[in-house]
Amino acid sequence: MRRNYWSLIVGLVVLASFQTTVAAEKTLSLPKTVTIAISESDDTCYNYAISEIERLLGRVDINATARTSLKSDKTWHAQILLSKSSSIANTHLTGIEADGYTIKITKNGIALRAKEPKGILNGVYRLSEMMGYLFLYPGEEGEWPPLEGPESLALGTLTESPRFPHHGIFNGAGSIEWLEFYAKLRLNTYCNPIEKDVATRLGLRAEQGGHLLDELYSRDEFEAHPEMFRMAQPDDFFGKRTSDFNLCVSSPYAKQLIQKNALPRLLEKQKEGYYAWHAWPEDLPANGWCYCPVCRSLSPGDQATIAMNMLAEVIRENNIPMRVPMLAYHDTMAPGTKIKPWKELFLLFAPRKRCYGHAIDDPTCSKNIEFFADLIAWEKALAHTDDAHTFEYYLDRVLFRGLYPFLPDIILRDAEVYEEHGIQTHLALQVGTAFVPKLTM
């Protein structure tokens, strides 16, 4: 069940466009010795893909030797040839997006072609599944080769392209084996600490962070600068300042302190290769914002936007090539109406309280009607930015009390809706300890 569920995440959420032509009743059986024709390249992900196909072929007793014999061009190639004299004509890449690929199977061998090195790596794992491999869980013990050798492959061309340019896991398990497992599932985005060389090798765009806004100011400042902390009640209802939860976003000193402390963090994350650093407000369903005379007219969405704009300003003024997520979550589920987000921001749509018995746009679900309306509103509010993310909870074992619910129809319809409404990065939160099943004989 676990492997089937992950396959659904990949098959229904990640890969959307399938164009397959197969020659009837004609198949290819790989011999015990093959040559892998490759292009000369120093690209880490491409070379890892070649080492992976050599390794996976070796596990089914096929001796594969790579040799540099293909001309380099603006696309990426790898060919498994039955003999040194074999040749395979290039396939076209029309309709291939991002890290999609084509797998062409002929009587002379197999050709993989892609626009990106990650596409070749994805094609390697897809081809392995076509040969009979099962990628069940992390590590070599969770990588099951076909019991009776590689299956025969139907002649023809398989084309697969992702529904979303980026797709992956937020949080998850950070071991090398788990990261390699995510790559086998053709994921290309990972949000958690990850070493730059590992991300490059596996073709994973790296993001990092969480509810970290409060790390950019110290609550020890309260005695000297109470004005930078939120007013828990309006001034005509006692107007008491408190150092709990979120800050007063209209405080000039708060802005100065946050930006001062954010700069070294952002520069550090840039150096480590991260695409985005997440510094969300507090994880509260309500009542964590400021009611001072300035802030009280601003909704939680507006106040959160001001806070994220502070970080966007640091990025812009210091020419840091990173992005800042604007978290739609709990009381910021709906966008504000008074403060315009800077273009360095992107949507992170996190509908944790939605109904998972219905698709996000199901008109018969009274709860999801509201979340779908919020998605439309954010689409309009951030129309001047790009790379809107989801932060879905299909794999949240805390939300689902230790279970992974079986939601193929919901996931597929959600993916269609998110694609229609500008989502470019589809992420699922994995939380609650991703475990490896223990096998007993």
Secondary structure, DSSP 8 states (H G I E B T S, - for coil): -HHHHHHHIIIIIIEEEEEEEEEEEEEE---SEEEEEEE----HHHHHHHHHHHHHHHHTT-EEEEEEEE---SSEEEEEESSTT--------TT--TT-EEEEEETTEEEEEESSHHHHHHHHHHHHHHTT-EE-SSSGGGEE--TTS---EEEEEEEEEESSSEEEEEE---SHHHHHHHHHTT--EEES---HHHHHHHT-EEEEEES-GGGGS-GGGTTT-GGGB-BSS-GGGT--B--SSSB-TT-HHHHHHHHHHHHHHHHHHHHTT-SEEEE-----SS--S--STTGGGS-HHHHHHHHHHHHHHHHHHTT---BEEEEE-GGGSS--SSS---TTEEEEE--TTS-SSS-TT-TT-HHHHHHHHHHHHHHHHTTTS--EEE-EEEEETTTTTT-----HHHHHHHHHHHHHTTEEEEEEEEES---------
